[in-house]
Amino acid sequence: MLGKLGFYIVNENIIEIQFENGVGKIEFINENIVNFFSPLKYEKHFSRAVEDLKKSKVDFHVINEKNCIEIESSILRIKVYDEFKVDIYDNKGNIICEDYKYKRKPFIRRGNGKIAEGEGIKVEENFRKHKIEIVKKMLGDEYFYGFGEKTGHLNKKGYYYEMWNTDDPKPHVENYTALYKSIPFFITKRNNLSFGIFFDNTFKTYFDMGKENSEYYYFAADDGNLDYYFIYGPSIKEVVIGYTELTGKTPLPQLWTLGYHQSRWSYSPKDRVMEIAKLFREKDIPCDVIHLDIDYMDGFRVFTWDKSAFENHKKMIKDLKNMGFKVVTIIDPGVKKDRGYKIYDDGLKNGYFATDKDGIPYVNEVWPGEALYPDFTDEKVRMWWSENQRIMMEDGIAGIWNDMNEPASFKGPLPDDVQFKNDGRPTNHLEVHNVYGHLMSKATYEGIKKYTNKRPFVITRACFAGTQKYSTIWTGDNHSFWEHLRMAVPMLLNLGLSGMAFSGTDVGGFQFDATGELLSRWVQLGCFTPLFRNHSCMHTRDQEPWAFDKQTEDINRKYIKLRYKLLPYIYDLMYQAEFYGLPVMRPLILHYENDINTFELNDQFLFGENILVAPVLEQGKNVRAVYLPEGRWVDYWTKQIHEGGKYILKEAPLDICPIFIKEGSVIPNYEEQNFVGEKPNNILIIDVYPGSGEYYHYKDDGESFDYRDGKYNLYKISMQIEKILRIDISKEHDGYTDYEKIIFKFNNYDGKVLINSKEYSVKNSILEISMN
């Protein structure tokens, strides 16, 4: 592509290399992150994902060898060859990542594929050629993770994926190459090291992880620049931290968003919404949020209300608020073509919609019929969309649910030549498609923030790398299938490794009909997903916690109450997500990277570092194998202690989700409550699993941005056990009100305990201490 090596120029952290047919640039962002760039389409970087790039001065030296240019820093050694081929070594000369120096050679596919296609069989393409291709040598010991929202298993070796946001309501199965979200980032695990690659390209991109030929893997694009970041760990945890330093971290959400959400397409009219709310309270099932799907709108016109079905909607929202419920409303990007409708009129008057190549506003069809698409690539349009959030906020709406923003369309996909302003760099749909939902979420976030001065709650179906800065996500239109429950675990884990710390699935499944058993097992998983929302489709059977039988209702109540008990622990994990970039749901390999048994665990995960969850994901199953990594683990239900480093069999009748707590953990709990804000949460319950360890607990007002001005508490809780159990609680940061009382619940321990050097006697495993 670029031809023979020529000369090079060094300018601060950048080595610019002149090739026979173009320029290649290598830039040290910091000691562990290096950008590889060639201006194949645009002269400069233009990133929608990397918005606040922080760079560090890096010392390195360059040597011009006979057939390559060698760049050496204190951590990495990079060799650059003809055609901008690069090999990367550590500072001891061990190969980390090596470019493939030969032509691609797909394995042979035998037979006449056209005959198979005649029966409707999908036949794989034999060879895909792309404008930009980066081919890496498969060294043989790789495991691949990340890629955001993709079907399949945790380890992506042998898979092929495409990044092209796709609204496809058919059942998502393992051979799906594209879904609603495009996150062109993956992590490679090799022996004792790991690295990540983020391909910062918004055109359609392709990732073949050894499916075409086991000698190599590649990533490619139809257009744009060659622009990718190499992120060295050497641990997976450090790679995730590095990636989120580039693309942004998930901000701390309001506490209520971590509660239970109930949704359906659709809760309408108003009386049905109130019926659902009253049943939650009458049946003693906690719930914080009711979502309203498209039928609350007037003819599906965004930012409007159906005055017949939702007469006096402001009073309804106020009544729900008095019952402890927040309301989240759906908003789609498609604006109904309708003279006299203010959103349409304003958009048309000001040129806010995407156009065809002749400058005429482009029209397709979605829920309201003929509709136009706001050009979210233009800052003026994003500001206008942000202003429109005021309409919903003044009505009392607590959050916005962005849907259909791939963008979806009913009369065929948007043509490639639909035009966008792109903040002064006019372009077409091919470059914008994958970031359309991302930019819509950004505009929504900024509008909610402006009009509430609270941490915005935005949920989106389509996204790109970096969307975690603005929105939570769910995995789109799943089905009430056991296979979709199983698939949810590796999908959410890979989303977490891809920067999306706040994510979830439609609990119970969106399409098809759930069963009581399936909902019971799904709510057990949902209890431990960052976003916990039950959502189902019109014309499916009811799917609320009480919709099946008493056993199903009781199981839903049990795990939803457990969720509220764990809220301070989950909030601590969201604090870690903002400050460190780590996900809430974590594959075991993130913390046990040297244990080969964790490399391909698809059906269990860590919730933070202290809780191991092994949900039952198969129909009729009431016992399962659970892998416990090194250390000692306590069964949450029976308090039995297990030695780690091996598999155990755990009986799991329908009401039991296997949960294990790492010895030496303290798990903060709250008192039982029906919704966030029902109680002042001035009592902290610390669930103690005696051993040695330390834990950081975070506390603030749960809704404002005051914490960024230092108005929060950060407690360090240290524990060790020798002849006596000793617990020390100190404040690493003191900027908020303290707890009135701490209740310690000791597991498998009675006797003397020292708390901040004061001796207490533990009776019946409970100890209360006043903080006054």
TINU-816361 format. One record per residue (C-alpha): residue in three letters; x, y, z. Coordinates in steps of 0.001 Angstrom, whole numbers, plus 524288, in hexadecimal, padded with zeros to 5 digits. Layout:
N
AlaXYZ
...
//
This chain:
772
Met800008000080000
Leu80A54809F78041C
Gly815D3803807FD67
Lys8242F8041E800FE
Leu829BD80A8480D35
Gly82FC9817E580B94
Phe834AF821ED81550
Tyr82EEF825BB82279
Ile82D238322882A7C
Val82B98832D583945
Asn822E883D6483F13
Glu820E183C1784DDA
Asn8195382F3A84FB3
Ile8172082D0A84117
Ile81F8C8259D8377C
Glu81B1F8292C829B7
Ile81FC481F9581F72
Gln81FC18228C810FD
Phe81CAC81694808D8
Glu81D26815027FA3F
Asn80E768178D7F8E0
Gly80ABA81F0480508
Val80D24822618132D
Gly80C4881A4181F85
Lys80C7A8203682D14
Ile80F60819B9839FC
Glu80BF88218A84621
Phe80E3A81E088545D
Ile8022E8223E85BF6
Asn808E781D6E86842
Glu812558128786BAF
Asn80827807E88693B
Ile7FFBB80D8585E4E
Val8048680FB985068
Asn7FCB7814EF844E6
Phe7FF418102F83708
Phe7F9F78199582CC9
Ser7FA4081BB781E2E
Pro7F223826B38180D
Leu7EBDC81EB580D49
Lys7DF8A8272B80CDC
Tyr7E16F832AA81624
Glu7EE0483991819D2
Lys7EB2D839FA8286A
His7E4BB831C1832D0
Phe7D618833B483412
Ser7D0AD82B5283EE7
Arg7C2F782A2884459
Ala7C7CE820E384EE4
Val7D46582752853AA
Glu7CFF2834D5857EA
Asp7D9468390386296
Leu7E62F8327D85F8B
Lys7F0458342186A36
Lys7FE4A831F586604
Ser80AB582FDF86DC5
Lys818AF832B0869D9
Val81F69825F686635
Asp82E0382434864A1
Phe831F181B8F8593B
His83C7A81A6584EFC
Val83BF08168B840AB
Ile845A380E1C8394A
Asn845BC80CBA82A85
Glu848D07FE648281E
Lys84B887F81781AEF
Asn83D887F3C08181E
Cys835C87FA91822C6
Ile834CA8060E82BE8
Glu835B38026283A49
Ile82F6E80AB8844DE
Glu8329D80793852F9
Ser82C9B80D0F85F69
Ser82E258085886D54
Ile822CB7FECA86BB0
Leu821067FBDD85D37
Arg829727F93785153
Ile8230F7FB8684407
Lys828A27F73F836FB
Val822EA7FD8A82AB7
Tyr8247C7F73281D5B
Asp820347F9B380F60
Glu811837FB6F80D51
Phe8108E800DF81B3F
Lys8116F7F333820DC
Val814A37F3B682F60
Asp819617EA0883989
Ile818767ED7A847EB
Tyr821287E7C38528C
Asp8229A7E9FD8610A
Asn82F1B7F0248663F
Lys8353A7E2A2867C0
Gly833747DF8785969
Asn827D47D65485AE0
Ile81E207D76884FB4
Ile810E57DCE7853BC
Cys80A057DF49846D3
Glu80F0C7DC6C83928
Asp809E67E06E82BD6
Tyr8077F7D5B4821E2
Lys8112D7D7B4816B9
Tyr80A637CF8880C54
Lys7FE0A7D07180451
Arg7F16D7CBAE80A76
Lys7EDE17BDDA80683
Pro7E0347B95E80A5E
Phe7DE557AAF280CA7
Ile7D7DC7A359801AB
Arg7C8FD7A2BF8011C
Arg7C4F6797177F8D7
Gly7B8B47956C7F0D3
Asn7AF4779E587E9A8
Gly7A9E67A8027F373
Lys79F587ACAF7EA1A
Ile798B479F787EACA
Ala797EE7A0897F9A6
Glu792D77AE737F88B
Gly787A67A92F7F067
Glu782767A28C7FCA3
Gly784087AEFF8049B
Ile790CB7AB2180B13
Lys7997E7B6AD80E3B
Val7A6747B47380762
Glu7B2C77BAB780CBD
Glu7BA7E7C3D580403
Asn7C76D7BDF37FFF4
Phe7CF3E7CA7E80022
Arg7CCC17D87D80448
Lys7D5DC7E31E7FF83
His7D5EB7F04980644
Lys7DBC47FDA5803DF
Ile7E2F87FD49810E3
Glu7E8257F0958167D
Ile7F0EE7EE248222D
Val7F4A87DFC3822DD
Lys7FB197DA3C82F17
Lys8022C7CD5183056
Met7FB8B7C331838EE
Leu806227BEB08423F
Gly7FDD77B36984716
Asp7FB367B6AD85550
Glu7F1537C1AB85373
Tyr7E4497C38285A1A
Phe7DBF27CEE685566
Tyr7D20D7D6C985D30
Gly7CA2C7E33885B64
Phe7C36F7E7AC84EC3
Gly7B7F77ED06856A9
Glu7AAA17E71F853F3
Lys7ACFB7DAA784C50
Thr7A6E57CD4084CB8
Gly7AF0C7C14684F93
His7B8067BD7F85A98
Leu7C0FD7C56286359
Asn7CD417C1D985B96
Lys7CBBB7C71584DC5
Lys7D67C7BF1984765
Gly7D17D7B95683AB2
Tyr7C6477C3278396C
Tyr7C3C57CD2A82EC6
Tyr7BC957D9E7831D7
Glu7B8837E65982B0F
Met7B6A07F3A88312F
Trp7AA4D7F91482AF6
Asn79F327FCD383421
Thr793F17F3F88305C
Asp785AE7F35883472
Asp781FA7E5318322F
Pro7769E7DFEB83A56
Lys778B77D1C183649
Pro77E487C8AE840D4
His78C977CBF2842B6
Val794D97BFC0841A2
Glu7A3467BCB4841E9
Asn7A5D57BF488337A
Tyr7A0EB7CD5A8340B
Thr7ABF17D64482FD1
Ala7A5AF7E3538336F
Leu79BD07E85E83D4F
Tyr797B97F5AE84264
Lys7A4E07FA6F84751
Ser7B2557FC4A84157
Ile7BE067FC5584A64
Pro7CA2D7F99984223
Phe7D2A97F5A184D97
Phe7D80A7E899851E2
Ile7E1617E31485BF1
Thr7EB747D8A4858E8
Lys7F00B7CFCF863DF
Arg7FCDF7C89E8618F
Asn804957C0C086B85
Asn808537CA9287603
Leu8046A7D6EF86EDC
Ser7F8AC7DDD686925
Phe7F6747E92785FEC
Gly7EB067F021859A5
Ile7E8B27F5DC84C30
Phe7DEDB800BA849EE
Phe7DC2E8031D83B7C
Asp7D73E8111D83B7F
Asn7CFC2810C082EC4
Thr7C1188136882D94
Phe7BF4B80D8C8200F
Lys7BB177FF5F81F26
Thr7C5FE7F76782511
Tyr7C9117E8E28252C
Phe7CFB57DFEE82EEE
Asp7D3E47D22682B61
Met7D9FE7CB9183716
Gly7DF7D7BFAE83020
Lys7D2EE7BB41829A2
Glu7D85D7BD4581BEF
Asn7E5647B6D781F07
Ser7EB137B2D382C20
Glu7F8567B8848284F
Tyr7F3AE7C692829E0
Tyr7E8FF7CFB882E6F
Tyr7E5807DCD6828A2
Phe7DD967E93582A27
Ala7D97B7F15A81E86
Ala7D1007FC97819C6
Asp7CA09800E680D79
Asp7CF4480EC580E46
Gly7D4F88191781749
Asn7E285819BD81D27
Leu7EB6C80F3A8221B
Asp7EA448132183058
Tyr7EBBC809A583B89
Tyr7F0A1809E184982
Phe7F90E7FF1984F1C
Ile7F6AA7FE2F85DCB
Tyr800887F62C8655C
Gly7FCCC7F07187294
Pro803807E7CE87590
Ser7F73C7E3C787D42
Ile7E96A7E3CA877CF
Lys7E5737ECFB882B5
Glu7EFB07F6D087E5F
Val7EB207F59D87046
Val7DD197F8C987440
Ile7E1D48045987C4B
Gly7E9F580916870BC
Tyr7DEB6807B586728
Thr7D56980F4E86FFB
Glu7DFB8819D0871D5
Leu7DF1281B7986312
Thr7D07281A97860BF
Gly7CB1581ED586DF1
Lys7C5E18188E87A26
Thr7B7EE815D987E5D
Pro7B3BC8211A88728
Leu7ADC281E6089464
Pro79EF881D3089273
Gln794288214989B97
Leu791CF816D88A5D8
Trp783BE8143E8A1BF
Thr7882080FFF8942B
Leu78E5F8040D89A82
Gly781497FF8E89FD3
Tyr777507F723898CE
His770E67FC0B88C2A
Gln764067F72F8868C
Ser760E87F9318783B
Arg7584B7F45A86D40
Trp754787F7FB85F81
Ser74BBB7FE2A8641F
Tyr746108024E8710C
Ser73A9B80A1986BDF
Pro731608108586F1A
Lys7340E817C487BB3
Asp72B6080EA3883B8
Arg733D58030487FEE
Val7401780A2E88461
Met739E680D3189185
Glu735197FF2E892D2
Ile742F37FA12890EF
Ala74853803BB89AE2
Lys73E10800418A523
Leu740537F1B88A36F
Phe74EE07F3458A634
Arg74BF37FA0E8B307
Glu740C67F0F38B6DA
Lys748D57E4DC8B412
Asp754C87E9D68BB7F
Ile75DBC7E91E8AFB0
Pro767827F45C8AF03
Cys767BC7FC748A297
Asp76D19809E189F47
Val76A3680BFB890E7
Ile75F1880A2388741
His762B080BB2878EE
Leu75900810D086EEC
Asp75A8980BCB8610B
Ile7560C8129A85489
Asp7475E812488574B
Tyr7480181D7C8611D
Met74A6E826CB855B2
Asp740A882DFA84D2A
Gly741568265384078
Phe74F72822768437E
Arg753C0830AB842BC
Val75FBF831E984B6C
Phe75EEC83B6E856E1
Thr74FFE83AB085726
Trp74590833BB85F2A
Asp7391F82CD285B19
Lys72F2D8358A861E2
Ser724AD82B1686138
Ala72C1E81F71866B2
Phe73421827FD86FE3
Glu72AE5832DF873A6
Asn7319983BBB87D94
His73E4A8343087C7A
Lys7453E83DAD88590
Lys73C3C839BC890A4
Met73ED482B6988DA1
Ile74D7782DB788E6B
Lys74BBF8352489B34
Asp7432982A498A0DC
Leu74D3D8203189D12
Lys757EC828568A340
Asn7502D828A88AFF4
Met74FEB819CD8AF55
Gly75EAC8195D8AD72
Phe75ED58170589EB9
Lys766DB81DFB89477
Val7622581E3188665
Val76B2881BF287AC0
Thr765BA81EC886D2C
Ile76A3B819B886011
Ile76EC282356855A6
Asp771FB81F40847B1
Pro779C48277983E12
Gly76F98826E28333B
Val767E9833BE832EF
Lys75A60832B282CD9
Lys758C083A2C8201B
Asp74D4E8427982441
Arg74B2A850FF821D1
Gly74733857CE82E5F
Tyr74EAC84E4783702
Lys758B1856FF83DA9
Ile7642A84D8183DCC
Tyr762A184B0F82F3D
Asp760778596182BFC
Asp76C6385DD9833C5
Gly774F68535982DEC
Leu770AE856608200B
Lys771EA86522821AD
Asn77FBF8644F8271D
Gly7850F8599581E5A
Tyr786A684FED82990
Phe783768437C821F5
Ala78C5383AA8819F0
Thr78A9783CD880B63
Asp78C3B835DB7FE8B
Lys79797839687F5A5
Asp78F8A844AB7EFFC
Gly78D7D84AED7FD4A
Ile77F4A846B37FEA1
Pro77B9D8416680C24
Tyr77BF2832A280B93
Val76F3D82B9380EDA
Asn76D8881D52812C0
Glu76368816B881B35
Val763188129F82988
Trp7584A811FD833C8
Pro751BD81F1A8309E
Gly751BB81C3782200
Glu759D68253D81976
Ala764C882A8B821E4
Leu771518326A8211F
Tyr77E2E8301C82812
Pro784D883AC583019
Asp7930883CC182C33
Phe7995A83A0783954
Thr7A6CD83BC383340
Asp7A45484A7E83342
Glu7A6A28519184021
Lys79B1085AB483DBF
Val7921A84F1083C4D
Arg79757848A68489C
Met794ED8555A84FFE
Trp78702855DC84A9C
Trp78496847C484E99
Ser78A2F84AC385C01
Glu780D68563D85D47
Asn7756C84D4E85A0F
Gln77886844FA86604
Arg7731D8505286DF4
Ile7656E84C9586950
Met7665283F5E86FEA
Met76DDF8440087BCD
Glu763E384E8687EDB
Asp7595C8440F87E57
Gly760A983CEB88924
Ile766CA8321D880F6
Ala772B882C50887BF
Gly77A088269287C2B
Ile779C98248386D7E
Trp77A1E817AF86615
Asn77FD08194185860
Asp77B5980EC484EE4
Met77B3B80C528402A
Asn787D88141983F0A
Glu7904680AEB836DF
Pro789678120282FCD
Ala77E31808AB82D23
Ser7754880AA582171
Phe769BD8033B81BB9
Lys76B468066780D34
Gly778A8800A880B49
Pro78560805418117A
Leu789A68134F8104E
Pro790B6814E280342
Asp79F6C815F9803C8
Asp79F09823C27FE3C
Val79637829EF80893
Gln79DA28363280C73
Phe7A22983AE9819DC
Lys7A92B8477681DC1
Asn7B27384034826E8
Asp7B6E584C3E82E84
Gly7BCFD852E3822D0
Arg7C1BC8469E81BD6
Pro7B61E8434B8130E
Thr7B486834CB810BC
Asn7AA9382A5880DAF
His7A34981FAD814D0
Leu7AE4A815CC8134E
Glu7B6C781D5A81CDD
Val7ABD8821A7825EF
His7A3938156282754
Asn7AB1C80F3A83292
Val7ABC181BC583AA0
Tyr79DD78209483858
Gly7989981AC0844FC
His7A4EF81ED884C3C
Leu7A30482D1B8489A
Met7947E82C9084BAE
Ser797DC8277885945
Lys7A1E18324285B1C
Ala797C383CAF857C5
Thr78DC783655860CC
Tyr7976E8356C86C16
Glu79B688439E86AF3
Gly78D4C8483286A62
Ile7891B840A287677
Lys795048456A87DC8
Lys7920F8537787A3F
Tyr783CD8531587E34
Thr784B984AE788A8F
Asn7929384D3988F73
Lys7923483EDD8933C
Arg799888335188DC1
Pro7921682FF088156
Phe78C05822B587F3A
Val78C7E81F5D870CB
Ile78A8D811CA86B47
Thr78DC780EE885D0F
Arg78C9E8038B853B4
Ala79700807C0849DE
Cys7A46D80C7484DB4
Phe7B2C280D8B84A25
Ala7BF6180D58851DD
Gly7BEB98181C85C04
Thr7AFF38181B85DAF
Gln7B242813C886BB6
Lys7B4D88222686EE4
Tyr7A6B48257A86BCF
Ser79DC3819D686CF0
Thr79AB980CA787270
Ile7970C80213868BF
Trp78EEB7F5DE8677E
Thr791667EAFA85DC8
Gly785B97ED9B85529
Asp77A727E50985103
Asn77DB47D7C9856A9
His774277CC7B857A7
Ser76E757C4AD862C3
Phe777617B95685F63
Trp7804E7B1DA8688C
Glu78AFE7B39985E6A
His789A27C25E85F85
Leu78AA57C16E86E46
Arg797267B97A86CA8
Met79C817C2D486288
Ala79A0E7CE9486B58
Val7A55E7CB3E87469
Pro7B0E47CB8586ADB
Met7AA8C7D6CE86384
Leu7A9B17DF5086FAC
Leu7B7537DB5287408
Asn7BD327DF4186705
Leu7B5937EBFD86742
Gly7BB9D7EEBB87487
Leu7C9407EBFB86F69
Ser7C5E87F54086427
Gly7C39D800CC86D45
Met7B4EC7FF4386F13
Ala7B43C7FDD587DD8
Phe7A596800E787EB6
Ser79E1C7F70E87681
Gly793787ECD587733
Thr789EF7E47486F89
Asp77B347E40D86E93
Val778DC7DB4187A53
Gly76FA77D04387689
Gly771B87D2EA86817
Phe76B237DCD685F31
Gln764DB7D469854A7
Phe75E2F7C71985580
Asp757B87C2B48623F
Ala75F507C0BA86EC4
Thr75C4D7B5D687833
Gly75C517B6FD886E2
Glu768B67AEE588790
Leu76FBF7B72387D6B
Leu76BF47C3EE883FD
Ser770247BE6C89127
Arg77DB27BAFB88C21
Trp77ECC7C7B788483
Val77B6B7D03F89025
Gln786237C927897A7
Leu78FD17CD8388D45
Gly7898E7DAFD88C48
Cys78BC07DD2189AC4
Phe79A427DD9789782
Thr79A0A7E55588AD2
Pro79CC67F3EC88BF1
Leu78FF77F77588512
Phe784D87EF4488A98
Arg778ED7F0D4881C5
Asn76DDB7E78987E77
His768C67EADE870D2
Ser75FC07E3B48677E
Cys759247E58085A6C
Met74AF77E84685737
His742A27DC3F854DE
Thr74B6E7D3CF85D57
Arg7460E7CEB886A1A
Asp7474E7D7678761C
Gln754D47D6CB87C01
Glu753F37DE61888B0
Pro759027D754894E1
Trp74B3F7D2F4898BB
Ala746937CF1888B18
Phe7490D7C06788C37
Asp746E67B9C98994F
Lys749F87BB6C8A7B0
Gln7571A7B4798A6D0
Thr75BB87BD5089BC5
Glu756D87C95C8A2EE
Asp75DD07C5508AF65
Ile76A987C2EE8A819
Asn769A47D02C8A16A
Arg7670A7D6BB8AE73
Lys772807CF9E8B4BB
Tyr77C8B7D3E68AA9B
Ile7774F7E1998A8A4
Lys778337E3838B762
Leu785FC7DDF48B714
Arg789397E8188ACBF
Tyr784D87F3248B5B4
Lys78C6B7ED458C0F0
Leu798BA7EDA08B87C
Leu796C67FB8F8B38C
Pro7A22C801948BB30
Tyr7AB367F6EE8B607
Ile7A6857F9378A811
Tyr7A819807E68A9E3
Asp7B61F805768AE4B
Leu7B8597FDF58A1AA
Met7B3008094B899B5
Tyr7BC5D8122F8A10E
Gln7C75A8092789CCB
Ala7C233809D988EDC
Glu7C35B818A788E80
Phe7D060819CD89553
Tyr7D75180DB18901D
Gly7CFCD8096288419
Leu7CCFB7FBAC88936
Pro7C0077F4F388628
Val7B5FA7F0758901C
Met7B43A7E2E788A39
Arg7C1A37DCEA8885E
Pro7C6607D05688227
Leu7CE6F7C88E88BC7
Ile7DA6A7CA5888337
Leu7DAA97D8CC886B2
His7DF197D57B89488
Tyr7E49B7C7CC8926F
Glu7EC727C9B78860C
Asn7F62E7BEEE888F9
Asp7EBA87B49C88AE9
Ile7E9117ADE787DEB
Asn7DC167A8E388323
Thr7D6D97B6D78829B
Phe7DA657B9AD87474
Glu7CDD57B48B86E71
Leu7C3C37B48F8795B
Asn7B7377B85787281
Asp7AD0F7B5D387CF2
Gln7B1E67BC4088963
Phe7B7F37C93C88D0B
Leu7BCD17D20C897BA
Phe7B4387DD1089C9F
Gly7BF0B7E6428A04E
Glu7CA5D7DEC78A637
Asn7C3827D94F8B232
Ile7B74D7D2508AD38
Leu7B7487C6C38A3EB
Val7AA717C3E289CF7
Ala7A7AF7B71D895DF
Pro799B57B84E890AA
Val792267ACA688BB1
Leu7903D7AEA987D1E
Glu789BC7A216878C8
Gln77BB879D80879A1
Gly778E579352883E8
Lys78659793EC889F9
Asn78741793B2898CF
Val795A7790E389AE0
Arg7A17C796A489432
Ala7B0447966289443
Val7B6737A2E589964
Tyr7C4C17A64A897DD
Leu7CA6D7AD078A3CF
Pro7D7A77B3898A177
Glu7E2AF7B3B68AB6A
Gly7DF6D7B7918B956
Arg7D4247B3B58C205
Trp7C6107B65C8BE48
Val7B9E77B6DD8C6B2
Asp7ACCA7B2168C18A
Tyr7A3CF7BDE98C310
Trp798057B58F8C65B
Thr79D827AA998CED5
Lys7A9FB7B1488D3F9
Gln7B1A47A50D8D083
Ile7C00E7A7F98CDF4
His7C67E7A2888C1B2
Glu7D4B57A1FC8BDE1
Gly7D7137A8348B0A7
Gly7DED87A3DB8A4ED
Lys7D4F37997C8A138
Tyr7C7357968789CAE
Ile7BC64793588A637
Leu7AE8178E948A426
Lys7A43E797C38A976
Glu79605793DE8AB25
Ala78D9379E9A8A57B
Pro77EF779C958A686
Leu776D27A6A789F55
Asp7778E7B0DA8AA14
Ile7866F7B0028AB8C
Cys7907A7B70F8A356
Pro79E087B2548A780
Ile7A5417BDCD8ADC0
Phe7B2767BD3C8B487
Ile7B97C7C7B08BC5A
Lys7C8377C85F8BCC5
Glu7CDA27C6248CA75
Gly7D2C77D2D48D017
Ser7C7EA7DAE88C9EF
Val7BEF77E4F98CFBA
Ile7B28E7E7608C7DA
Pro7AB347F3FC8CAFF
Asn79C627F2878CB87
Tyr790B97FB778CD79
Glu7845D7F8ED8D518
Glu778AC7F3868CDD2
Gln771C57FE068C5CF
Asn767AE7FEEA8BAF8
Phe76EC5809788B35F
Val77AA1812278B469
Gly7772581DAF8BCFA
Glu76CE9816A88C50B
Lys776D48164C8D01D
Pro7822081FB08D2AC
Asn78C37814AF8D1A9
Asn79313819BB8DDE5
Ile7952C80BEA8E2FB
Leu79FC8803B68DCA7
Ile79F6F7F5088DE20
Ile7ACA87EEA08DC19
Asp7ABED7E0488D881
Val7B8CF7DAC88DD84
Tyr7BF8B7CE9C8D852
Pro7CB147CD508E1C1
Gly7D8A37CCD38DBFF
Ser7E2EC7D64D8D759
Gly7DF9C7E0E08CDAE
Glu7DBFD7EEFC8CB8C
Tyr7D09C7F5E38C547
Tyr7CD65803DC8C160
His7BF8A808B58C374
Tyr7BA7F815108BCFE
Lys7AF5981E0F8C164
Asp7A98F82A808BBC3
Asp79C12830798B96A
Gly798F3826BA8AEAA
Glu794458306E8A476
Ser79BF283D148A29B
Phe7A95F8405089D35
Asp7ADC3845938AA6F
Tyr7B698839CF8AC21
Arg7BF5F83F7F8A1A3
Asp7C17E84AEC8AAC9
Gly7C5A1841DB8B5C1
Lys7B87B83FF98BC7D
Tyr7B9A88317D8BF0E
Asn7BF0A827E78C8F5
Leu7C87281CFA8C5BF
Tyr7CA04812D98D072
Lys7D5028091C8D115
Ile7D1077FC9F8D810
Ser7DC6D7F3B08DB7A
Met7DAE07E63B8E16F
Gln7E43F7DC1B8E65D
Ile7E2D47D0398EEE7
Glu7ECFC7C9EF8F794
Lys7E93A7C69090588
Ile7DE4F7D06A90493
Leu7D6FE7D6B98F972
Arg7DB267E4C08F772
Ile7D3F67EEDE8EF3D
Asp7D8C47FCB78ED14
Ile7D0458071E8E6AB
Ser7D676813E08E28E
Lys7D2F481EE08D964
Glu7DB60820E38CD7F
His7D2EC82C998CA1C
Asp7C975833FB8D2E9
Gly7C02E83CFA8CBB0
Tyr7B2728381B8CE61
Thr7A9768345B8D99A
Asp7ACD18282F8E14A
Tyr7A46C81C608E453
Glu79CF381CCC8F110
Lys79F1C80E7E8F3C4
Ile7A68B802D48EE63
Ile7A1437F5148F01E
Phe7AB2B7EA258EE82
Lys7A61E7DCCE8EA52
Phe7B08A7D2698EC63
Asn7B0577C5DD8E4B1
Asn7B60B7B9B58EB10
Tyr7BB3F7C1968F682
Asp7B7AD7C3F3904B0
Gly7C0847C90890F56
Lys7C92E7D4CE9114A
Val7CB9D7DEE9906C8
Leu7D3D87EB43906A2
Ile7CDC57F6868FF28
Asn7D6B2802618FE41
Ser7DE437FC87909CF
Lys7D2297FBA79126D
Glu7CE327EE0A916CC
Tyr7C0437E91F91517
Ser7B9707DC309174E
Val7B1F97D6A990BC9
Lys7A5517CFEE90F89
Asn79C7E7C942905B5
Ser7A5817CE618FB05
Ile7A05C7DC638FC52
Leu7A7277E87B90193
Glu7A1EA7F67D90136
Ile7AAB180260902B6
Ser7A62F810749036F
Met7AE1381A1E8FB63
Asn7AA7A825C9903FA
//
